[in-house]
Amino acid sequence: MIEPFQTTFSVPMTCEGCVKDVSASLSKLDGIQKVEANLKDQLVFIEGTAPPSSIVSAIQNTGRDAILRGSGTSNSSAVCILETHSTTVANKIRGLARMVQVAPTMTLVDLTINGLSPGQYYATIREAGDISRGAESTGGIWESLKNKVLGSDTTAAAEKESRGIFGTVDVDNQGRGNVFLDRPVAIWELIGRSMVVSKSKEGPFKREDENTLVGVIARSAGVWDNDKMVCSCSGKNVWQERQEQVSQGMA
């Protein structure tokens, strides 16, 4: 059973009518338990089990955009930007994985893909965080300590014990795919490792395969940890950054 978790989103709202529209759209989603909108701060606070990607879509259905500002508590959230390392592709960012830990050994993964060829893809966590050569340099599939100590006599046994096999995502004819997974892992175990999304679960991977994505898993803000409105590096506000992300295929 998935435990409820908290998320906050920046949403452009100008009046109480905006607040009602957004709240009404979110209340129709399965898994939503609580919605609070702060008109002054342009923030929407949500509690429940609905995946962040579904929440963003519901808000966008009201004609407004949304930016995920945080999820879970401090040190319980992570993100992975997935890119192709093919030199023939201009728009390299093709996926995003948002992760939030909701129990000591349970993490929810909201994986969104945009721009791959249709078909089924495997999402795996790799031993290393080295993506200098794309998926080629990420090492083998990360496995639990139990599996490493005891060993596995069969492939089936290895897959059962491996926590690094997160699952599959189906990409449609428009190149889009989304899946919401729950895995028996903690966020701290994933930080610094890499995620690979590919039609091949084990590899070997080819750097020039435009349909193989890879990224390093990094910590992200908890619900109340991210109050940034202007980036100190670029000077751009969150909505300017959002427009750039959308243009690169990040939902």
Secondary structure, DSSP 8 states (H G I E B T S, - for coil): ----EEEEEE----SHHHHHHHHHHHHTSTTEEEEEEETTTTEEEEEES--HHHHHHHHHTTT---EEEEESSTT-EEEEEEEE--TT-S--EEEEEEEEEEETTEEEEEEEEES--SEEEEEEEES----TTGGGGS-SB---HHHHHH--SSHHHHHHH-TTEEEEEEE-TTSEEEEEEEES--HHHHTT-EEEEES-SS----TT-TT-EEEE-EE---TTT---SB-TTT--BHHHHHHHHHHTT--
